[in-house]
Amino acid sequence: MSALSTLGIPIGDKIFGFWSIYLMRIIQGTCFAAQYVVVSIVSRKWAPVTSTATFLILTSIHFQFGQLFTMPTAGYFCESNFGWEGVYYTMFTLTLIFTMIFFFIFRDCPSEHPWISEIELKEIEFGKAEKENKENNKKQKAPYYKMLTDWTTWLLFVTFFCSEIAFQFLLEMGPYYLNKVK
């Protein structure tokens, strides 16, 4: 969906204009949000208990590295004969290539992967069964009221909101800035 919506931006702009871009951005945002869920599930299944935090960081770093590649690429295409559309065609192609590589290599569980040795599998699964059994025995209701009335929760929401606004500003204006700076 992400690759197709990326391809849909320049094509939709020529055919339908602004509203098609708006729709494609909504689809991209939905795909982007799903990455957070996927990263946490993959980390839980693939990381050893002692390395979960490091694994989570390494699997979510693509959010930042993507921009390090996209911004200069966008600046280049804005000045080239390809125009801004070239950025989207390039990102569509790269997304498609990396998605195919991912689906070729990835397996839902380490035990299903042909490249994982028994030693690696034991290291990944060490301590997980005991931890999951303890978590299953201690099911509690989530304290939603306490969370929503806690000032630290609201501070976290405001911090995340401000961070995302600043990030979106950089995301939208970064290519323009890189195009004009010489």
DOMAR-754235 format. One line per field, with one value per residue (C-alpha): x, y, z; residue in one letter. Coordinates in nm, 2 decimals, decimal comma, padded with zeros to 4 digits. Example, Ala and Ser with C-alpha at 12.3 -4.5 7.8 and 13.67 -1.06 7.14 Angstrom:
BEGIN
x [01,23/01,37] $
y [-00,45/-00,11] $
z [00,78/00,71] $
aa [A/S] $
END
This chain:
BEGIN
x [00,00/00,28/00,45/00,13/00,02/00,37/00,33/-00,03/00,09/00,24/00,00/-00,30/-00,18/-00,19/-00,53/-00,73/-00,53/-00,51/-00,77/-00,59/-00,27/-00,46/-00,61/-00,26/-00,11/-00,39/-00,31/00,07/00,00/-00,20/00,08/00,33/00,13/00,11/00,50/00,49/00,29/00,50/00,82/00,70/00,57/00,89/01,10/00,90/00,94/01,29/01,49/01,64/01,48/01,80/01,83/01,47/01,54/01,84/01,66/01,36/01,58/01,76/01,43/01,28/01,58/01,46/01,22/01,52/01,75/01,48/01,48/01,86/01,82/01,50/01,58/01,90/01,73/01,43/01,66/01,83/01,51/01,36/01,65/01,67/01,46/01,26/01,10/00,94/00,76/01,10/01,13/00,80/00,90/01,23/01,08/00,81/01,08/01,30/00,99/00,89/01,25/01,29/00,94/01,02/01,35/01,18/00,91/01,18/01,39/01,15/00,96/00,71/00,90/01,27/01,20/01,06/01,36/01,60/01,91/01,87/02,08/01,98/02,22/02,08/01,72/01,80/01,95/01,65/01,40/01,59/01,37/01,06/00,85/00,88/00,82/00,51/00,37/00,41/00,24/-00,05/-00,12/-00,12/-00,39/-00,52/-00,75/-00,58/-00,62/-00,75/-00,90/-00,57/-00,37/-00,60/-00,59/-00,22/-00,03/00,27/00,06/-00,07/00,29/00,39/00,10/00,19/00,56/00,49/00,25/00,50/00,77/00,56/00,46/00,83/00,92/00,64/00,76/01,11/00,97/00,77/01,02/01,35/01,37/01,29/01,56/01,81/01,72/01,79/02,10/02,42] $
y [00,00/00,24/00,19/00,22/00,53/00,68/00,61/00,75/01,10/01,22/01,02/01,13/01,49/01,50/01,34/01,45/01,72/01,81/01,56/01,26/01,37/01,42/01,07/00,92/01,10/00,95/00,60/00,67/00,79/00,47/00,26/00,46/00,41/00,03/00,02/00,10/-00,21/-00,43/-00,32/-00,41/-00,75/-00,83/-00,72/-00,94/-01,25/-01,20/-01,03/-01,21/-01,09/-00,91/-00,73/-00,63/-00,26/-00,25/-00,46/-00,22/00,08/-00,08/-00,19/00,16/00,36/00,35/00,64/00,87/00,71/00,74/01,11/01,13/00,97/01,13/01,49/01,51/01,30/01,54/01,84/01,68/01,59/01,94/02,09/01,82/01,77/01,50/01,75/01,67/01,36/01,19/01,17/00,97/00,74/00,67/00,61/00,39/00,18/00,15/00,07/-00,21/-00,35/-00,35/-00,49/-00,78/-00,84/-00,83/-01,08/-01,31/-01,31/-01,25/-01,52/-01,47/-01,68/-01,74/-02,12/-02,10/-01,93/-02,15/-01,93/-01,94/-02,20/-02,40/-02,20/-01,87/-02,00/-02,10/-01,76/-01,58/-01,79/-01,81/-01,67/-01,59/-01,88/-01,80/-01,43/-01,50/-01,74/-01,48/-01,21/-01,44/-01,52/-01,15/-01,01/-00,68/-00,42/-00,12/00,19/00,42/00,68/00,71/00,74/01,01/01,21/01,18/01,50/01,30/01,12/01,46/01,59/01,29/01,36/01,73/01,64/01,39/01,62/01,91/01,67/01,54/01,90/02,00/01,68/01,73/02,09/01,95/01,68/01,92/02,21/02,02/01,94/02,30/02,42/02,17/02,28/02,65/02,62/02,62] $
z [00,00/00,08/-00,26/-00,45/-00,26/-00,33/-00,70/-00,68/-00,58/-00,91/-01,12/-00,92/-00,93/-01,31/-01,33/-01,03/-00,86/-00,49/-00,35/-00,49/-00,32/00,00/-00,03/-00,10/00,20/00,42/00,29/00,35/00,71/00,78/00,65/00,85/01,17/01,11/01,12/01,49/01,56/01,33/01,49/01,84/01,73/01,54/01,84/02,08/01,86/01,73/02,01/02,31/02,63/02,74/02,40/02,33/02,38/02,15/01,89/01,91/01,86/01,56/01,39/01,43/01,32/00,96/01,04/01,08/00,81/00,55/00,58/00,56/00,21/00,10/00,17/-00,05/-00,32/-00,32/-00,34/-00,64/-00,82/-00,77/-00,97/-01,23/-01,55/-01,37/-01,14/-00,80/-00,96/-00,99/-00,61/-00,59/-00,88/-00,71/-00,37/-00,52/-00,69/-00,37/-00,16/-00,40/-00,41/-00,03/00,03/-00,20/-00,02/00,31/00,21/00,07/00,39/00,68/00,87/01,14/01,39/01,43/01,44/01,09/00,94/00,75/00,82/01,21/01,38/01,69/01,90/01,78/01,83/02,19/02,26/02,11/02,30/02,63/02,92/02,70/02,81/03,18/03,12/02,90/03,16/03,44/03,22/03,13/03,50/03,60/03,37/03,50/03,36/03,22/03,44/03,17/03,40/03,60/03,28/03,13/03,45/03,51/03,41/03,29/03,04/02,90/02,90/02,69/02,45/02,42/02,37/02,11/01,93/01,93/01,81/01,52/01,42/01,41/01,22/00,97/00,91/00,85/00,63/00,42/00,40/00,41/00,04/-00,05/00,19/00,05/-00,30/-00,23/-00,01/-00,23] $
aa [M/S/A/L/S/T/L/G/I/P/I/G/D/K/I/F/G/F/W/S/I/Y/L/M/R/I/I/Q/G/T/C/F/A/A/Q/Y/V/V/V/S/I/V/S/R/K/W/A/P/V/T/S/T/A/T/F/L/I/L/T/S/I/H/F/Q/F/G/Q/L/F/T/M/P/T/A/G/Y/F/C/E/S/N/F/G/W/E/G/V/Y/Y/T/M/F/T/L/T/L/I/F/T/M/I/F/F/F/I/F/R/D/C/P/S/E/H/P/W/I/S/E/I/E/L/K/E/I/E/F/G/K/A/E/K/E/N/K/E/N/N/K/K/Q/K/A/P/Y/Y/K/M/L/T/D/W/T/T/W/L/L/F/V/T/F/F/C/S/E/I/A/F/Q/F/L/L/E/M/G/P/Y/Y/L/N/K/V/K] $
END
